[in-house]
């Protein structure tokens, strides 16, 4: 499986609900291959784009992928965020 370039860039996980960014859903993985396998299953709608990267915590590296929206309020709720770690 080829490496997705998105997962090669250092980028911290989106923060909690007070984050001013527009990443509304993300999944974090301990194994890069699991993140790579997840990417083809993401379906994007209008005004949405794939985001992600690699970061590190006290246990080790984390690869994450998510969905960023162009307008969080239009998307549904400014506070509606879904995050998941495997």
For each residue, the residues with C-beta under 8 A, 3 or more apart:
1: 33 36 37
2:
3: 7 8 32 36
4: 7 8 35 36 39
5: 8 9
6: 9 39 50 51 52 53 65
7: 3 4 32 35 36 52 53 54 63 65
8: 3 4 5 54
9: 5 6 53 54
10: 53 54 55
11: 51 52 53 54 55 64
12: 53 55
13: 26 28 55 62 64 83
14: 19 21 23 26 66 81 83
15: 18 19 21
16: 19 81
17: 79 81
18: 15
19: 14 15 16 23 81
20:
21: 14 15 68
22: 68 69 70 71 72 75
23: 14 19 26 51 66 67 68 81
24: 66 67 68 69 72 75 76 80 81 82
25: 66 67 81 82 83
26: 13 14 23 51 52 64 65 66 67 82 83 84
27: 35 38 64 65 66 83 84 85 86
28: 13 62 63 64 83 84 85 86
29: 32 34 35 38 62 63 64 85 86
30: 34 59 60 61 62 86
31: 34 35 63
32: 3 7 29 35 36 54 61 63
33: 1 36 37
34: 29 30 31 37 38 63 86
35: 4 7 27 29 31 32 38 39 52 63 64 65
36: 1 3 4 7 32 33 39
37: 1 33 34 40
38: 27 29 34 35 41 42 65
39: 4 6 35 36 42 50 65
40: 37
41: 38
42: 38 39 50 65 67
43:
44: 48 49 50 67
45: 48
46:
47: 69 70 71 74 75
48: 44 45 67 68 69 70
49: 44 67 68
50: 6 39 42 44 65 66 67 68
51: 6 11 23 26 65 66 67 68
52: 6 7 11 26 35 63 64 65 66
53: 6 7 9 10 11 12 63 64
54: 7 8 9 10 11 32 61 62 63 64
55: 10 11 12 13 61 62 64
56: 60 61 62
57: 60 62
58:
59: 30
60: 30 56 57
61: 30 32 54 55 56
62: 13 28 29 30 54 55 56 57 85
63: 7 28 29 31 32 34 35 52 53 54
64: 11 13 26 27 28 29 35 52 53 54 55
65: 6 7 26 27 35 38 39 42 50 51 52
66: 14 23 24 25 26 27 50 51 52
67: 23 24 25 26 42 44 48 49 50 51
68: 21 22 23 24 48 49 50 51
69: 22 24 47 48 72 74 75
70: 22 47 48 74
71: 22 47 74 75
72: 22 24 69 75 76 77 78 80
73: 77 78
74: 47 69 70 71
75: 22 24 47 69 71 72 80
76: 24 72 80
77: 72 73 80
78: 72 73
79: 17
80: 24 72 75 76 77
81: 14 16 17 19 23 24 25
82: 24 25 26
83: 13 14 25 26 27 28
84: 26 27 28
85: 27 28 29 62
86: 27 28 29 30 34
